Amino acid sequence: MSNQQAVVEHHEDEGHSVAGWVGVIVILIGFTLGAIGLFIDNAVLTWVGVGMVPAGAIIWPVLKAFGLGPKEH
């Protein structure tokens, strides 16, 4: 084994922010609704789910811009 110490770097992530959580939850709900709509053959539910996925991807940076993103250290 080496006697050198490992260097640990600090990386910011979106996992600890309201923006990250809301964005991911909206995307997951969209995928879930879309899948359920496909299984029960409901086109409206499928398209609502399909529409929620990009909505979640848009909501995420918008909430981050409003100050709900990760806090700076």
N, CA, C and O atoms as a Maestro MAE file, in Angstrom:
{
 s_m_m2io_version
 :::
 2.0.0
}

f_m_ct {
 s_m_title
 :::
 protein
 m_atom[292] {
  # First column is atom index #
  i_m_mmod_type
  r_m_x_coord
  r_m_y_coord
  r_m_z_coord
  i_m_residue_number
  s_m_chain_name
  s_m_pdb_residue_name
  s_m_pdb_atom_name
  i_m_atomic_number
  :::
  1 25 0.834 -1.175 0.000 1 A "MET " " N  " 7
  2 3 0.000 0.000 0.000 1 A "MET " " CA " 6
  3 2 0.879 1.239 0.000 1 A "MET " " C  " 6
  4 15 2.015 1.222 0.475 1 A "MET " " O  " 8
  5 25 0.346 2.271 -0.524 2 A "SER " " N  " 7
  6 3 1.057 3.541 -0.593 2 A "SER " " CA " 6
  7 2 0.892 4.306 0.715 2 A "SER " " C  " 6
  8 15 -0.127 4.188 1.396 2 A "SER " " O  " 8
  9 25 1.898 5.082 1.050 3 A "ASN " " N  " 7
  10 3 1.838 5.913 2.248 3 A "ASN " " CA " 6
  11 2 1.328 7.315 1.949 3 A "ASN " " C  " 6
  12 15 1.278 8.157 2.846 3 A "ASN " " O  " 8
  13 25 0.947 7.579 0.701 4 A "GLN " " N  " 7
  14 3 0.456 8.900 0.331 4 A "GLN " " CA " 6
  15 2 -1.000 9.051 0.746 4 A "GLN " " C  " 6
  16 15 -1.777 8.097 0.709 4 A "GLN " " O  " 8
  17 25 -1.355 10.282 1.145 5 A "GLN " " N  " 7
  18 3 -2.739 10.548 1.514 5 A "GLN " " CA " 6
  19 2 -3.569 10.826 0.274 5 A "GLN " " C  " 6
  20 15 -3.086 11.411 -0.695 5 A "GLN " " O  " 8
  21 25 -4.809 10.405 0.315 6 A "ALA " " N  " 7
  22 3 -5.729 10.666 -0.791 6 A "ALA " " CA " 6
  23 2 -6.208 12.110 -0.708 6 A "ALA " " C  " 6
  24 15 -6.464 12.630 0.378 6 A "ALA " " O  " 8
  25 25 -6.325 12.748 -1.867 7 A "VAL " " N  " 7
  26 3 -6.819 14.120 -1.930 7 A "VAL " " CA " 6
  27 2 -8.315 14.061 -2.225 7 A "VAL " " C  " 6
  28 15 -8.743 13.473 -3.218 7 A "VAL " " O  " 8
  29 25 -9.093 14.673 -1.357 8 A "VAL " " N  " 7
  30 3 -10.542 14.685 -1.525 8 A "VAL " " CA " 6
  31 2 -10.950 16.074 -1.980 8 A "VAL " " C  " 6
  32 15 -10.648 17.068 -1.319 8 A "VAL " " O  " 8
  33 25 -11.643 16.139 -3.120 9 A "GLU " " N  " 7
  34 3 -12.101 17.420 -3.647 9 A "GLU " " CA " 6
  35 2 -13.568 17.617 -3.306 9 A "GLU " " C  " 6
  36 15 -14.343 16.663 -3.255 9 A "GLU " " O  " 8
  37 25 -13.933 18.865 -3.076 10 A "HIS " " N  " 7
  38 3 -15.324 19.197 -2.790 10 A "HIS " " CA " 6
  39 2 -16.022 19.555 -4.097 10 A "HIS " " C  " 6
  40 15 -15.556 20.424 -4.834 10 A "HIS " " O  " 8
  41 25 -17.130 18.892 -4.384 11 A "HIS " " N  " 7
  42 3 -17.899 19.169 -5.592 11 A "HIS " " CA " 6
  43 2 -19.304 19.598 -5.203 11 A "HIS " " C  " 6
  44 15 -19.955 18.965 -4.371 11 A "HIS " " O  " 8
  45 25 -19.757 20.676 -5.814 12 A "GLU " " N  " 7
  46 3 -21.137 21.108 -5.598 12 A "GLU " " CA " 6
  47 2 -22.062 20.186 -6.385 12 A "GLU " " C  " 6
  48 15 -21.711 19.723 -7.470 12 A "GLU " " O  " 8
  49 25 -23.235 19.926 -5.837 13 A "ASP " " N  " 7
  50 3 -24.198 19.124 -6.563 13 A "ASP " " CA " 6
  51 2 -25.588 19.696 -6.342 13 A "ASP " " C  " 6
  52 15 -25.814 20.473 -5.414 13 A "ASP " " O  " 8
  53 25 -26.511 19.307 -7.200 14 A "GLU " " N  " 7
  54 3 -27.883 19.799 -7.128 14 A "GLU " " CA " 6
  55 2 -28.721 18.983 -6.152 14 A "GLU " " C  " 6
  56 15 -29.880 19.319 -5.912 14 A "GLU " " O  " 8
  57 25 -28.167 17.937 -5.596 15 A "GLY " " N  " 7
  58 3 -28.945 17.044 -4.759 15 A "GLY " " CA " 6
  59 2 -29.436 17.628 -3.457 15 A "GLY " " C  " 6
  60 15 -30.353 17.086 -2.840 15 A "GLY " " O  " 8
  61 25 -28.846 18.719 -3.030 16 A "HIS " " N  " 7
  62 3 -29.233 19.306 -1.753 16 A "HIS " " CA " 6
  63 2 -29.872 20.666 -1.967 16 A "HIS " " C  " 6
  64 15 -29.546 21.621 -1.262 16 A "HIS " " O  " 8
  65 25 -30.775 20.765 -2.929 17 A "SER " " N  " 7
  66 3 -31.442 22.035 -3.192 17 A "SER " " CA " 6
  67 2 -32.905 21.788 -3.540 17 A "SER " " C  " 6
  68 15 -33.278 20.729 -4.045 17 A "SER " " O  " 8
  69 25 -33.707 22.785 -3.256 18 A "VAL " " N  " 7
  70 3 -35.132 22.704 -3.596 18 A "VAL " " CA " 6
  71 2 -35.293 22.569 -5.104 18 A "VAL " " C  " 6
  72 15 -36.123 21.789 -5.571 18 A "VAL " " O  " 8
  73 25 -34.506 23.322 -5.869 19 A "ALA " " N  " 7
  74 3 -34.608 23.279 -7.331 19 A "ALA " " CA " 6
  75 2 -34.337 21.872 -7.857 19 A "ALA " " C  " 6
  76 15 -35.066 21.374 -8.715 19 A "ALA " " O  " 8
  77 25 -33.300 21.242 -7.347 20 A "GLY " " N  " 7
  78 3 -32.963 19.894 -7.792 20 A "GLY " " CA " 6
  79 2 -34.040 18.882 -7.459 20 A "GLY " " C  " 6
  80 15 -34.417 18.065 -8.300 20 A "GLY " " O  " 8
  81 25 -34.534 18.937 -6.231 21 A "TRP " " N  " 7
  82 3 -35.568 17.992 -5.815 21 A "TRP " " CA " 6
  83 2 -36.853 18.184 -6.605 21 A "TRP " " C  " 6
  84 15 -37.432 17.210 -7.087 21 A "TRP " " O  " 8
  85 25 -37.305 19.415 -6.743 22 A "VAL " " N  " 7
  86 3 -38.559 19.668 -7.468 22 A "VAL " " CA " 6
  87 2 -38.424 19.250 -8.929 22 A "VAL " " C  " 6
  88 15 -39.320 18.607 -9.475 22 A "VAL " " O  " 8
  89 25 -37.307 19.612 -9.568 23 A "GLY " " N  " 7
  90 3 -37.104 19.242 -10.968 23 A "GLY " " CA " 6
  91 2 -37.133 17.741 -11.180 23 A "GLY " " C  " 6
  92 15 -37.797 17.253 -12.095 23 A "GLY " " O  " 8
  93 25 -36.424 17.013 -10.349 24 A "VAL " " N  " 7
  94 3 -36.367 15.558 -10.493 24 A "VAL " " CA " 6
  95 2 -37.720 14.920 -10.184 24 A "VAL " " C  " 6
  96 15 -38.128 13.981 -10.868 24 A "VAL " " O  " 8
  97 25 -38.415 15.414 -9.169 25 A "ILE " " N  " 7
  98 3 -39.719 14.841 -8.824 25 A "ILE " " CA " 6
  99 2 -40.723 15.052 -9.954 25 A "ILE " " C  " 6
  100 15 -41.495 14.147 -10.270 25 A "ILE " " O  " 8
  101 25 -40.721 16.241 -10.566 26 A "VAL " " N  " 7
  102 3 -41.636 16.498 -11.689 26 A "VAL " " CA " 6
  103 2 -41.307 15.568 -12.854 26 A "VAL " " C  " 6
  104 15 -42.211 15.030 -13.492 26 A "VAL " " O  " 8
  105 25 -40.024 15.378 -13.133 27 A "ILE " " N  " 7
  106 3 -39.617 14.485 -14.222 27 A "ILE " " CA " 6
  107 2 -40.036 13.042 -13.922 27 A "ILE " " C  " 6
  108 15 -40.555 12.355 -14.802 27 A "ILE " " O  " 8
  109 25 -39.818 12.585 -12.698 28 A "LEU " " N  " 7
  110 3 -40.201 11.213 -12.338 28 A "LEU " " CA " 6
  111 2 -41.709 11.005 -12.406 28 A "LEU " " C  " 6
  112 15 -42.173 9.964 -12.869 28 A "LEU " " O  " 8
  113 25 -42.473 11.989 -11.946 29 A "ILE " " N  " 7
  114 3 -43.933 11.884 -12.048 29 A "ILE " " CA " 6
  115 2 -44.350 11.842 -13.517 29 A "ILE " " C  " 6
  116 15 -45.259 11.097 -13.884 29 A "ILE " " O  " 8
  117 25 -43.685 12.642 -14.359 30 A "GLY " " N  " 7
  118 3 -43.988 12.628 -15.786 30 A "GLY " " CA " 6
  119 2 -43.742 11.266 -16.415 30 A "GLY " " C  " 6
  120 15 -44.578 10.765 -17.166 30 A "GLY " " O  " 8
  121 25 -42.583 10.660 -16.107 31 A "PHE " " N  " 7
  122 3 -42.296 9.325 -16.632 31 A "PHE " " CA " 6
  123 2 -43.318 8.307 -16.127 31 A "PHE " " C  " 6
  124 15 -43.768 7.444 -16.881 31 A "PHE " " O  " 8
  125 25 -43.677 8.414 -14.862 32 A "THR " " N  " 7
  126 3 -44.642 7.475 -14.287 32 A "THR " " CA " 6
  127 2 -46.009 7.605 -14.944 32 A "THR " " C  " 6
  128 15 -46.617 6.604 -15.324 32 A "THR " " O  " 8
  129 25 -46.493 8.839 -15.078 33 A "LEU " " N  " 7
  130 3 -47.795 9.048 -15.721 33 A "LEU " " CA " 6
  131 2 -47.773 8.597 -17.178 33 A "LEU " " C  " 6
  132 15 -48.737 8.003 -17.663 33 A "LEU " " O  " 8
  133 25 -46.676 8.879 -17.874 34 A "GLY " " N  " 7
  134 3 -46.562 8.444 -19.262 34 A "GLY " " CA " 6
  135 2 -46.603 6.933 -19.390 34 A "GLY " " C  " 6
  136 15 -47.252 6.396 -20.287 34 A "GLY " " O  " 8
  137 25 -45.908 6.244 -18.489 35 A "ALA " " N  " 7
  138 3 -45.904 4.779 -18.526 35 A "ALA " " CA " 6
  139 2 -47.282 4.215 -18.193 35 A "ALA " " C  " 6
  140 15 -47.749 3.281 -18.846 35 A "ALA " " O  " 8
  141 25 -47.929 4.780 -17.183 36 A "ILE " " N  " 7
  142 3 -49.277 4.315 -16.831 36 A "ILE " " CA " 6
  143 2 -50.233 4.558 -17.994 36 A "ILE " " C  " 6
  144 15 -51.059 3.703 -18.311 36 A "ILE " " O  " 8
  145 25 -50.121 5.722 -18.627 37 A "GLY " " N  " 7
  146 3 -50.970 6.025 -19.776 37 A "GLY " " CA " 6
  147 2 -50.773 5.048 -20.916 37 A "GLY " " C  " 6
  148 15 -51.731 4.679 -21.596 37 A "GLY " " O  " 8
  149 25 -49.525 4.623 -21.132 38 A "LEU " " N  " 7
  150 3 -49.269 3.629 -22.178 38 A "LEU " " CA " 6
  151 2 -49.895 2.283 -21.827 38 A "LEU " " C  " 6
  152 15 -50.484 1.628 -22.687 38 A "LEU " " O  " 8
  153 25 -49.772 1.870 -20.574 39 A "PHE " " N  " 7
  154 3 -50.301 0.566 -20.169 39 A "PHE " " CA " 6
  155 2 -51.821 0.514 -20.206 39 A "PHE " " C  " 6
  156 15 -52.394 -0.512 -20.572 39 A "PHE " " O  " 8
  157 25 -52.484 1.610 -19.831 40 A "ILE " " N  " 7
  158 3 -53.956 1.579 -19.823 40 A "ILE " " CA " 6
  159 2 -54.540 2.148 -21.108 40 A "ILE " " C  " 6
  160 15 -55.754 2.320 -21.225 40 A "ILE " " O  " 8
  161 25 -53.677 2.436 -22.065 41 A "ASP " " N  " 7
  162 3 -54.090 2.929 -23.382 41 A "ASP " " CA " 6
  163 2 -54.904 4.224 -23.277 41 A "ASP " " C  " 6
  164 15 -55.989 4.345 -23.845 41 A "ASP " " O  " 8
  165 25 -54.346 5.186 -22.532 42 A "ASN " " N  " 7
  166 3 -54.978 6.486 -22.354 42 A "ASN " " CA " 6
  167 2 -54.043 7.541 -22.937 42 A "ASN " " C  " 6
  168 15 -53.036 7.894 -22.323 42 A "ASN " " O  " 8
  169 25 -54.378 8.040 -24.117 43 A "ALA " " N  " 7
  170 3 -53.504 8.978 -24.822 43 A "ALA " " CA " 6
  171 2 -53.327 10.287 -24.059 43 A "ALA " " C  " 6
  172 15 -52.234 10.852 -24.046 43 A "ALA " " O  " 8
  173 25 -54.389 10.772 -23.427 44 A "VAL " " N  " 7
  174 3 -54.295 12.043 -22.695 44 A "VAL " " CA " 6
  175 2 -53.295 11.921 -21.547 44 A "VAL " " C  " 6
  176 15 -52.441 12.790 -21.376 44 A "VAL " " O  " 8
  177 25 -53.394 10.863 -20.771 45 A "LEU " " N  " 7
  178 3 -52.481 10.657 -19.651 45 A "LEU " " CA " 6
  179 2 -51.048 10.485 -20.144 45 A "LEU " " C  " 6
  180 15 -50.112 10.996 -19.528 45 A "LEU " " O  " 8
  181 25 -50.876 9.774 -21.243 46 A "THR " " N  " 7
  182 3 -49.543 9.592 -21.816 46 A "THR " " CA " 6
  183 2 -48.933 10.930 -22.194 46 A "THR " " C  " 6
  184 15 -47.773 11.191 -21.875 46 A "THR " " O  " 8
  185 25 -49.692 11.777 -22.869 47 A "TRP " " N  " 7
  186 3 -49.151 13.061 -23.311 47 A "TRP " " CA " 6
  187 2 -48.951 14.044 -22.165 47 A "TRP " " C  " 6
  188 15 -48.061 14.892 -22.224 47 A "TRP " " O  " 8
  189 25 -49.767 13.938 -21.125 48 A "VAL " " N  " 7
  190 3 -49.524 14.758 -19.931 48 A "VAL " " CA " 6
  191 2 -48.173 14.368 -19.326 48 A "VAL " " C  " 6
  192 15 -47.385 15.233 -18.945 48 A "VAL " " O  " 8
  193 25 -47.917 13.077 -19.243 49 A "GLY " " N  " 7
  194 3 -46.629 12.608 -18.737 49 A "GLY " " CA " 6
  195 2 -45.474 13.042 -19.610 49 A "GLY " " C  " 6
  196 15 -44.429 13.459 -19.109 49 A "GLY " " O  " 8
  197 25 -45.659 12.945 -20.922 50 A "VAL " " N  " 7
  198 3 -44.611 13.373 -21.857 50 A "VAL " " CA " 6
  199 2 -44.338 14.868 -21.704 50 A "VAL " " C  " 6
  200 15 -43.190 15.301 -21.804 50 A "VAL " " O  " 8
  201 25 -45.371 15.650 -21.465 51 A "GLY " " N  " 7
  202 3 -45.196 17.091 -21.293 51 A "GLY " " CA " 6
  203 2 -44.540 17.465 -19.978 51 A "GLY " " C  " 6
  204 15 -43.870 18.494 -19.889 51 A "GLY " " O  " 8
  205 25 -44.725 16.639 -18.955 52 A "MET " " N  " 7
  206 3 -44.138 16.950 -17.654 52 A "MET " " CA " 6
  207 2 -42.624 16.768 -17.631 52 A "MET " " C  " 6
  208 15 -41.940 17.435 -16.853 52 A "MET " " O  " 8
  209 25 -42.092 15.890 -18.457 53 A "VAL " " N  " 7
  210 3 -40.650 15.642 -18.451 53 A "VAL " " CA " 6
  211 2 -39.870 16.894 -18.855 53 A "VAL " " C  " 6
  212 15 -38.987 17.309 -18.104 53 A "VAL " " O  " 8
  213 25 -40.149 17.514 -20.001 54 A "PRO " " N  " 7
  214 3 -39.419 18.750 -20.310 54 A "PRO " " CA " 6
  215 2 -39.795 19.895 -19.365 54 A "PRO " " C  " 6
  216 15 -38.985 20.790 -19.124 54 A "PRO " " O  " 8
  217 25 -41.025 19.870 -18.827 55 A "ALA " " N  " 7
  218 3 -41.407 20.909 -17.864 55 A "ALA " " CA " 6
  219 2 -40.511 20.832 -16.630 55 A "ALA " " C  " 6
  220 15 -40.073 21.860 -16.114 55 A "ALA " " O  " 8
  221 25 -40.242 19.631 -16.162 56 A "GLY " " N  " 7
  222 3 -39.343 19.466 -15.023 56 A "GLY " " CA " 6
  223 2 -37.933 19.919 -15.338 56 A "GLY " " C  " 6
  224 15 -37.254 20.496 -14.488 56 A "GLY " " O  " 8
  225 25 -37.487 19.656 -16.570 57 A "ALA " " N  " 7
  226 3 -36.157 20.093 -16.987 57 A "ALA " " CA " 6
  227 2 -36.075 21.614 -17.094 57 A "ALA " " C  " 6
  228 15 -34.996 22.186 -16.938 57 A "ALA " " O  " 8
  229 25 -37.186 22.266 -17.356 58 A "ILE " " N  " 7
  230 3 -37.221 23.733 -17.430 58 A "ILE " " CA " 6
  231 2 -37.381 24.333 -16.031 58 A "ILE " " C  " 6
  232 15 -36.764 25.350 -15.716 58 A "ILE " " O  " 8
  233 25 -38.202 23.707 -15.199 59 A "ILE " " N  " 7
  234 3 -38.444 24.210 -13.843 59 A "ILE " " CA " 6
  235 2 -37.154 24.232 -13.027 59 A "ILE " " C  " 6
  236 15 -36.929 25.162 -12.253 59 A "ILE " " O  " 8
  237 25 -36.318 23.232 -13.192 60 A "TRP " " N  " 7
  238 3 -35.096 23.098 -12.410 60 A "TRP " " CA " 6
  239 2 -34.219 24.349 -12.502 60 A "TRP " " C  " 6
  240 15 -33.942 24.953 -11.466 60 A "TRP " " O  " 8
  241 25 -33.762 24.774 -13.698 61 A "PRO " " N  " 7
  242 3 -32.910 25.971 -13.751 61 A "PRO " " CA " 6
  243 2 -33.657 27.262 -13.414 61 A "PRO " " C  " 6
  244 15 -33.050 28.222 -12.938 61 A "PRO " " O  " 8
  245 25 -34.974 27.292 -13.657 62 A "VAL " " N  " 7
  246 3 -35.744 28.490 -13.301 62 A "VAL " " CA " 6
  247 2 -35.748 28.663 -11.786 62 A "VAL " " C  " 6
  248 15 -35.513 29.764 -11.289 62 A "VAL " " O  " 8
  249 25 -36.010 27.593 -11.051 63 A "LEU " " N  " 7
  250 3 -35.980 27.674 -9.593 63 A "LEU " " CA " 6
  251 2 -34.580 28.007 -9.084 63 A "LEU " " C  " 6
  252 15 -34.422 28.738 -8.106 63 A "LEU " " O  " 8
  253 25 -33.577 27.471 -9.751 64 A "LYS " " N  " 7
  254 3 -32.196 27.783 -9.373 64 A "LYS " " CA " 6
  255 2 -31.917 29.272 -9.571 64 A "LYS " " C  " 6
  256 15 -31.241 29.892 -8.751 64 A "LYS " " O  " 8
  257 25 -32.437 29.847 -10.660 65 A "ALA " " N  " 7
  258 3 -32.245 31.280 -10.923 65 A "ALA " " CA " 6
  259 2 -32.964 32.141 -9.890 65 A "ALA " " C  " 6
  260 15 -32.525 33.255 -9.603 65 A "ALA " " O  " 8
  261 25 -34.065 31.637 -9.327 66 A "PHE " " N  " 7
  262 3 -34.801 32.367 -8.295 66 A "PHE " " CA " 6
  263 2 -34.188 32.195 -6.908 66 A "PHE " " C  " 6
  264 15 -34.751 32.663 -5.918 66 A "PHE " " O  " 8
  265 25 -33.046 31.532 -6.831 67 A "GLY " " N  " 7
  266 3 -32.347 31.410 -5.558 67 A "GLY " " CA " 6
  267 2 -32.633 30.147 -4.776 67 A "GLY " " C  " 6
  268 15 -32.269 30.059 -3.604 67 A "GLY " " O  " 8
  269 25 -33.273 29.171 -5.388 68 A "LEU " " N  " 7
  270 3 -33.579 27.926 -4.692 68 A "LEU " " CA " 6
  271 2 -32.597 26.813 -5.033 68 A "LEU " " C  " 6
  272 15 -32.845 25.646 -4.732 68 A "LEU " " O  " 8
  273 25 -31.484 27.176 -5.658 69 A "GLY " " N  " 7
  274 3 -30.461 26.201 -6.007 69 A "GLY " " CA " 6
  275 2 -29.558 25.917 -4.823 69 A "GLY " " C  " 6
  276 15 -29.874 26.298 -3.696 69 A "GLY " " O  " 8
  277 25 -28.428 25.249 -5.067 70 A "PRO " " N  " 7
  278 3 -27.517 24.935 -3.967 70 A "PRO " " CA " 6
  279 2 -26.929 26.207 -3.371 70 A "PRO " " C  " 6
  280 15 -26.654 27.174 -4.081 70 A "PRO " " O  " 8
  281 25 -26.746 26.188 -2.073 71 A "LYS " " N  " 7
  282 3 -26.177 27.345 -1.383 71 A "LYS " " CA " 6
  283 2 -24.666 27.350 -1.566 71 A "LYS " " C  " 6
  284 15 -24.020 26.304 -1.512 71 A "LYS " " O  " 8
  285 25 -24.114 28.527 -1.782 72 A "GLU " " N  " 7
  286 3 -22.662 28.662 -1.932 72 A "GLU " " CA " 6
  287 2 -22.005 28.575 -0.559 72 A "GLU " " C  " 6
  288 15 -22.558 29.042 0.436 72 A "GLU " " O  " 8
  289 25 -20.832 27.978 -0.518 73 A "HIS " " N  " 7
  290 3 -20.106 27.848 0.754 73 A "HIS " " CA " 6
  291 2 -19.085 28.940 0.863 73 A "HIS " " C  " 6
  292 15 -18.364 29.014 1.858 73 A "HIS " " O  " 8
  :::
 }
 m_bond[291] {
  # First column is bond index #
  i_m_from
  i_m_to
  i_m_order
  :::
  1 1 2 1
  2 2 3 1
  3 3 4 2
  4 3 5 1
  5 5 6 1
  6 6 7 1
  7 7 8 2
  8 7 9 1
  9 9 10 1
  10 10 11 1
  11 11 12 2
  12 11 13 1
  13 13 14 1
  14 14 15 1
  15 15 16 2
  16 15 17 1
  17 17 18 1
  18 18 19 1
  19 19 20 2
  20 19 21 1
  21 21 22 1
  22 22 23 1
  23 23 24 2
  24 23 25 1
  25 25 26 1
  26 26 27 1
  27 27 28 2
  28 27 29 1
  29 29 30 1
  30 30 31 1
  31 31 32 2
  32 31 33 1
  33 33 34 1
  34 34 35 1
  35 35 36 2
  36 35 37 1
  37 37 38 1
  38 38 39 1
  39 39 40 2
  40 39 41 1
  41 41 42 1
  42 42 43 1
  43 43 44 2
  44 43 45 1
  45 45 46 1
  46 46 47 1
  47 47 48 2
  48 47 49 1
  49 49 50 1
  50 50 51 1
  51 51 52 2
  52 51 53 1
  53 53 54 1
  54 54 55 1
  55 55 56 2
  56 55 57 1
  57 57 58 1
  58 58 59 1
  59 59 60 2
  60 59 61 1
  61 61 62 1
  62 62 63 1
  63 63 64 2
  64 63 65 1
  65 65 66 1
  66 66 67 1
  67 67 68 2
  68 67 69 1
  69 69 70 1
  70 70 71 1
  71 71 72 2
  72 71 73 1
  73 73 74 1
  74 74 75 1
  75 75 76 2
  76 75 77 1
  77 77 78 1
  78 78 79 1
  79 79 80 2
  80 79 81 1
  81 81 82 1
  82 82 83 1
  83 83 84 2
  84 83 85 1
  85 85 86 1
  86 86 87 1
  87 87 88 2
  88 87 89 1
  89 89 90 1
  90 90 91 1
  91 91 92 2
  92 91 93 1
  93 93 94 1
  94 94 95 1
  95 95 96 2
  96 95 97 1
  97 97 98 1
  98 98 99 1
  99 99 100 2
  100 99 101 1
  101 101 102 1
  102 102 103 1
  103 103 104 2
  104 103 105 1
  105 105 106 1
  106 106 107 1
  107 107 108 2
  108 107 109 1
  109 109 110 1
  110 110 111 1
  111 111 112 2
  112 111 113 1
  113 113 114 1
  114 114 115 1
  115 115 116 2
  116 115 117 1
  117 117 118 1
  118 118 119 1
  119 119 120 2
  120 119 121 1
  121 121 122 1
  122 122 123 1
  123 123 124 2
  124 123 125 1
  125 125 126 1
  126 126 127 1
  127 127 128 2
  128 127 129 1
  129 129 130 1
  130 130 131 1
  131 131 132 2
  132 131 133 1
  133 133 134 1
  134 134 135 1
  135 135 136 2
  136 135 137 1
  137 137 138 1
  138 138 139 1
  139 139 140 2
  140 139 141 1
  141 141 142 1
  142 142 143 1
  143 143 144 2
  144 143 145 1
  145 145 146 1
  146 146 147 1
  147 147 148 2
  148 147 149 1
  149 149 150 1
  150 150 151 1
  151 151 152 2
  152 151 153 1
  153 153 154 1
  154 154 155 1
  155 155 156 2
  156 155 157 1
  157 157 158 1
  158 158 159 1
  159 159 160 2
  160 159 161 1
  161 161 162 1
  162 162 163 1
  163 163 164 2
  164 163 165 1
  165 165 166 1
  166 166 167 1
  167 167 168 2
  168 167 169 1
  169 169 170 1
  170 170 171 1
  171 171 172 2
  172 171 173 1
  173 173 174 1
  174 174 175 1
  175 175 176 2
  176 175 177 1
  177 177 178 1
  178 178 179 1
  179 179 180 2
  180 179 181 1
  181 181 182 1
  182 182 183 1
  183 183 184 2
  184 183 185 1
  185 185 186 1
  186 186 187 1
  187 187 188 2
  188 187 189 1
  189 189 190 1
  190 190 191 1
  191 191 192 2
  192 191 193 1
  193 193 194 1
  194 194 195 1
  195 195 196 2
  196 195 197 1
  197 197 198 1
  198 198 199 1
  199 199 200 2
  200 199 201 1
  201 201 202 1
  202 202 203 1
  203 203 204 2
  204 203 205 1
  205 205 206 1
  206 206 207 1
  207 207 208 2
  208 207 209 1
  209 209 210 1
  210 210 211 1
  211 211 212 2
  212 211 213 1
  213 213 214 1
  214 214 215 1
  215 215 216 2
  216 215 217 1
  217 217 218 1
  218 218 219 1
  219 219 220 2
  220 219 221 1
  221 221 222 1
  222 222 223 1
  223 223 224 2
  224 223 225 1
  225 225 226 1
  226 226 227 1
  227 227 228 2
  228 227 229 1
  229 229 230 1
  230 230 231 1
  231 231 232 2
  232 231 233 1
  233 233 234 1
  234 234 235 1
  235 235 236 2
  236 235 237 1
  237 237 238 1
  238 238 239 1
  239 239 240 2
  240 239 241 1
  241 241 242 1
  242 242 243 1
  243 243 244 2
  244 243 245 1
  245 245 246 1
  246 246 247 1
  247 247 248 2
  248 247 249 1
  249 249 250 1
  250 250 251 1
  251 251 252 2
  252 251 253 1
  253 253 254 1
  254 254 255 1
  255 255 256 2
  256 255 257 1
  257 257 258 1
  258 258 259 1
  259 259 260 2
  260 259 261 1
  261 261 262 1
  262 262 263 1
  263 263 264 2
  264 263 265 1
  265 265 266 1
  266 266 267 1
  267 267 268 2
  268 267 269 1
  269 269 270 1
  270 270 271 1
  271 271 272 2
  272 271 273 1
  273 273 274 1
  274 274 275 1
  275 275 276 2
  276 275 277 1
  277 277 278 1
  278 278 279 1
  279 279 280 2
  280 279 281 1
  281 281 282 1
  282 282 283 1
  283 283 284 2
  284 283 285 1
  285 285 286 1
  286 286 287 1
  287 287 288 2
  288 287 289 1
  289 289 290 1
  290 290 291 1
  291 291 292 2
  :::
 }
}
